[in-house]
């Protein structure tokens, strides 16, 4: 098993070196450009994912903070004011 693995690695290295030696300048430039493009694409995709997650997190925070509307707050206030008025009337203050 180990011998087969070592033989495959050696064969791969030989074939890789032959392929590199066979590259001419324009082909090598295209290969390097392709590698850099793929690396940059990966970096940008990670950055976009992180930024998207930050935007989602901000919206979730805002949703939790502001999901109660002004109308809901005013309705609760009016209900509480009526209950307080009834309570004070019961005590004879109004």
Secondary structure as a PSIPRED ss2 file (coil, helix, strand):
# PSIPRED VFORMAT (PSIPRED V4.0)

   1 X C   1.000  0.000  0.000
   2 X H   0.000  1.000  0.000
   3 X H   0.000  1.000  0.000
   4 X H   0.000  1.000  0.000
   5 X H   0.000  1.000  0.000
   6 X H   0.000  1.000  0.000
   7 X H   0.000  1.000  0.000
   8 X H   0.000  1.000  0.000
   9 X H   0.000  1.000  0.000
  10 X H   0.000  1.000  0.000
  11 X H   0.000  1.000  0.000
  12 X H   0.000  1.000  0.000
  13 X H   0.000  1.000  0.000
  14 X H   0.000  1.000  0.000
  15 X H   0.000  1.000  0.000
  16 X H   0.000  1.000  0.000
  17 X H   0.000  1.000  0.000
  18 X H   0.000  1.000  0.000
  19 X H   0.000  1.000  0.000
  20 X H   0.000  1.000  0.000
  21 X H   0.000  1.000  0.000
  22 X H   0.000  1.000  0.000
  23 X C   1.000  0.000  0.000
  24 X C   1.000  0.000  0.000
  25 X H   0.000  1.000  0.000
  26 X H   0.000  1.000  0.000
  27 X H   0.000  1.000  0.000
  28 X H   0.000  1.000  0.000
  29 X H   0.000  1.000  0.000
  30 X H   0.000  1.000  0.000
  31 X H   0.000  1.000  0.000
  32 X H   0.000  1.000  0.000
  33 X H   0.000  1.000  0.000
  34 X H   0.000  1.000  0.000
  35 X H   0.000  1.000  0.000
  36 X H   0.000  1.000  0.000
  37 X H   0.000  1.000  0.000
  38 X H   0.000  1.000  0.000
  39 X H   0.000  1.000  0.000
  40 X H   0.000  1.000  0.000
  41 X H   0.000  1.000  0.000
  42 X H   0.000  1.000  0.000
  43 X H   0.000  1.000  0.000
  44 X H   0.000  1.000  0.000
  45 X H   0.000  1.000  0.000
  46 X H   0.000  1.000  0.000
  47 X H   0.000  1.000  0.000
  48 X H   0.000  1.000  0.000
  49 X H   0.000  1.000  0.000
  50 X H   0.000  1.000  0.000
  51 X H   0.000  1.000  0.000
  52 X H   0.000  1.000  0.000
  53 X H   0.000  1.000  0.000
  54 X H   0.000  1.000  0.000
  55 X H   0.000  1.000  0.000
  56 X H   0.000  1.000  0.000
  57 X H   0.000  1.000  0.000
  58 X H   0.000  1.000  0.000
  59 X H   0.000  1.000  0.000
  60 X H   0.000  1.000  0.000
  61 X H   0.000  1.000  0.000
  62 X H   0.000  1.000  0.000
  63 X H   0.000  1.000  0.000
  64 X H   0.000  1.000  0.000
  65 X H   0.000  1.000  0.000
  66 X H   0.000  1.000  0.000
  67 X C   1.000  0.000  0.000
  68 X C   1.000  0.000  0.000
  69 X C   1.000  0.000  0.000
  70 X H   0.000  1.000  0.000
  71 X H   0.000  1.000  0.000
  72 X H   0.000  1.000  0.000
  73 X H   0.000  1.000  0.000
  74 X H   0.000  1.000  0.000
  75 X H   0.000  1.000  0.000
  76 X H   0.000  1.000  0.000
  77 X H   0.000  1.000  0.000
  78 X H   0.000  1.000  0.000
  79 X H   0.000  1.000  0.000
  80 X H   0.000  1.000  0.000
  81 X H   0.000  1.000  0.000
  82 X H   0.000  1.000  0.000
  83 X H   0.000  1.000  0.000
  84 X H   0.000  1.000  0.000
  85 X H   0.000  1.000  0.000
  86 X H   0.000  1.000  0.000
  87 X H   0.000  1.000  0.000
  88 X H   0.000  1.000  0.000
  89 X H   0.000  1.000  0.000
  90 X H   0.000  1.000  0.000
  91 X H   0.000  1.000  0.000
  92 X C   1.000  0.000  0.000
  93 X C   1.000  0.000  0.000
  94 X C   1.000  0.000  0.000
